[in-house]
Amino acid sequence: MTNWHAIVEYAGAITEDQAAELTERGEFVIATIDTDRNRTRVSFGVSASTLRQATDAALRDARTYADGIIAGAPIQMRIITDEDLAVENEHPIVPPLVDSTGAREILGVNTQQRMYEIEQRPDFPVPVETVSGGRRIYTAASIRAFGERWERKSGRPRKTT
């Protein structure tokens, strides 16, 4: 038998009380709420001989844990051996990151002031972290994606009277 780690994600965020109730339903069950993305993740372990058996057991257990707390079916699931999870945790894969200066370079923005204005747009990517001095850190991929959908307008805006 192999020990596996399951992470099952659901659409919709649950309350802190519901998360606490969910974690009491099984040994080593962890519920994580992502209110920004309106998601709930449930992590737990299963024992099985094969990946297929681990997947079936994880879906069965997820239904049991979520019953009466989370409405709807899982929208995403990840199954990984405990051994491989430990290796991933020791050597995490970090995507390329940029600060505002790096974002300026990717977007071809000339001034810090203009970059600040762009960062205030509601459709600009959310920083993955804000570090000392308020410096915002973004994934380079999110900045490139923004650049592809951003409709640039050159020149100064017209004065309104």
C-alpha positions as CSV (number, residue, x, y, z in Angstrom):
1,M,0.0,0.0,0.0
2,T,1.1,3.5,-0.8
3,N,0.2,6.6,1.1
4,W,-1.2,9.3,-1.1
5,H,-2.2,13.0,-0.5
6,A,-5.4,14.3,-2.1
7,I,-6.3,17.9,-2.6
8,V,-9.9,18.4,-3.7
9,E,-11.2,21.8,-4.7
10,Y,-14.8,23.0,-4.8
11,A,-16.4,26.1,-6.2
12,G,-17.7,28.3,-3.5
13,A,-16.2,29.4,-0.2
14,I,-17.5,28.0,3.1
15,T,-17.4,29.7,6.5
16,E,-14.7,29.3,9.1
17,D,-17.1,27.3,11.3
18,Q,-17.9,25.0,8.4
19,A,-14.2,24.5,7.8
20,A,-13.7,23.6,11.4
21,E,-16.5,21.1,11.3
22,L,-15.1,19.6,8.1
23,T,-11.6,19.1,9.6
24,E,-13.2,17.2,12.5
25,R,-14.7,14.6,10.1
26,G,-11.4,12.8,9.4
27,E,-7.9,12.3,10.6
28,F,-5.5,14.9,9.0
29,V,-8.3,16.6,7.1
30,I,-7.5,20.2,6.3
31,A,-10.0,22.7,4.8
32,T,-8.6,25.9,3.2
33,I,-10.9,28.8,2.2
34,D,-9.9,31.1,-0.7
35,T,-12.4,33.9,-0.5
36,D,-10.6,35.9,-3.3
37,R,-11.3,33.0,-5.8
38,N,-14.5,31.8,-4.1
39,R,-13.0,28.3,-3.6
40,T,-12.7,25.7,-0.9
41,R,-9.9,23.1,-0.8
42,V,-10.0,19.9,1.2
43,S,-6.7,18.1,1.8
44,F,-6.4,14.6,3.3
45,G,-4.5,11.3,3.0
46,V,-5.6,8.0,1.4
47,S,-3.9,4.6,1.2
48,A,-4.1,2.6,-2.0
49,S,-2.0,0.4,-4.3
50,T,-2.5,2.3,-7.5
51,L,-3.2,5.9,-8.6
52,R,-6.6,4.8,-9.9
53,Q,-7.5,3.3,-6.5
54,A,-6.2,6.4,-4.7
55,T,-8.4,8.6,-7.0
56,D,-11.5,6.5,-6.3
57,A,-10.8,6.5,-2.6
58,A,-10.2,10.3,-2.6
59,L,-13.5,11.0,-4.3
60,R,-15.4,8.7,-2.0
61,D,-13.7,10.3,1.1
62,A,-14.2,13.8,-0.2
63,R,-18.0,13.2,-0.6
64,T,-18.1,11.9,2.9
65,Y,-16.2,14.9,4.4
66,A,-18.1,17.5,2.4
67,D,-21.6,16.0,2.9
68,G,-23.9,18.6,4.3
69,I,-21.2,21.3,4.3
70,I,-20.1,21.9,0.7
71,A,-22.7,21.9,-2.0
72,G,-21.8,20.6,-5.5
73,A,-19.2,18.3,-6.9
74,P,-15.5,18.8,-6.9
75,I,-14.2,21.0,-9.7
76,Q,-10.5,19.9,-9.4
77,M,-8.5,17.2,-7.7
78,R,-4.8,16.4,-7.3
79,I,-3.4,13.1,-6.1
80,I,0.3,12.7,-5.3
81,T,2.2,10.2,-3.3
82,D,3.3,11.4,0.2
83,E,6.9,10.8,-0.9
84,D,6.6,13.0,-4.0
85,L,4.8,15.7,-2.0
86,A,7.6,15.8,0.5
87,V,10.1,16.3,-2.4
88,E,7.9,19.1,-3.8
89,N,7.7,20.8,-0.4
90,E,11.5,20.7,-0.1
91,H,12.1,22.1,-3.6
92,P,9.0,24.1,-4.5
93,I,8.5,25.3,-8.1
94,V,8.3,29.1,-8.0
95,P,7.1,30.9,-11.2
96,P,9.1,33.8,-12.5
97,L,8.3,36.9,-10.4
98,V,8.6,40.6,-11.1
99,D,8.1,43.8,-9.2
100,S,6.6,47.1,-10.6
101,T,9.9,47.8,-12.4
102,G,9.9,44.4,-14.1
103,A,6.2,44.9,-15.0
104,R,7.0,48.2,-16.5
105,E,9.7,46.6,-18.7
106,I,7.3,43.8,-19.8
107,L,4.5,46.3,-20.6
108,G,6.8,48.9,-22.2
109,V,5.7,51.6,-19.8
110,N,8.1,54.6,-19.6
111,T,7.4,56.2,-16.3
112,Q,6.8,55.1,-12.7
113,Q,3.9,57.4,-12.5
114,R,2.2,55.8,-15.5
115,M,2.9,52.3,-14.1
116,Y,1.3,53.4,-10.8
117,E,-1.8,54.5,-12.7
118,I,-2.0,51.2,-14.6
119,E,-1.6,49.2,-11.3
120,Q,-4.7,51.0,-10.0
121,R,-6.9,49.6,-12.8
122,P,-9.4,47.0,-11.6
123,D,-8.4,44.5,-14.3
124,F,-4.7,44.7,-13.4
125,P,-3.3,41.5,-11.8
126,V,-3.4,41.1,-8.0
127,P,0.1,40.9,-6.5
128,V,1.1,37.5,-5.1
129,E,2.9,39.3,-2.3
130,T,3.6,42.8,-1.0
131,V,7.0,43.1,0.6
132,S,8.8,45.7,2.6
133,G,8.1,49.3,1.7
134,G,4.9,48.3,0.0
135,R,6.7,46.8,-3.0
136,R,4.2,44.6,-5.0
137,I,5.4,41.3,-6.5
138,Y,3.5,39.8,-9.5
139,T,3.9,36.6,-11.5
140,A,5.5,37.5,-14.8
141,A,2.9,35.4,-16.6
142,S,0.0,37.5,-15.1
143,I,1.7,40.7,-16.3
144,R,2.2,39.3,-19.8
145,A,-1.5,38.2,-19.9
146,F,-2.6,41.6,-18.8
147,G,-0.4,43.1,-21.6
148,E,-2.1,41.0,-24.2
149,R,-5.6,42.2,-23.3
150,W,-4.7,45.8,-22.4
151,E,-5.9,48.4,-24.9
152,R,-3.2,51.0,-24.9
153,K,-4.0,54.5,-25.6
154,S,-1.2,56.9,-26.5
155,G,-0.9,60.5,-25.6
156,R,-2.6,62.6,-22.9
157,P,-6.3,62.3,-22.2
158,R,-8.4,65.1,-23.5
159,K,-9.4,67.8,-21.1
160,T,-13.0,67.9,-20.2
161,T,-14.7,71.2,-19.6
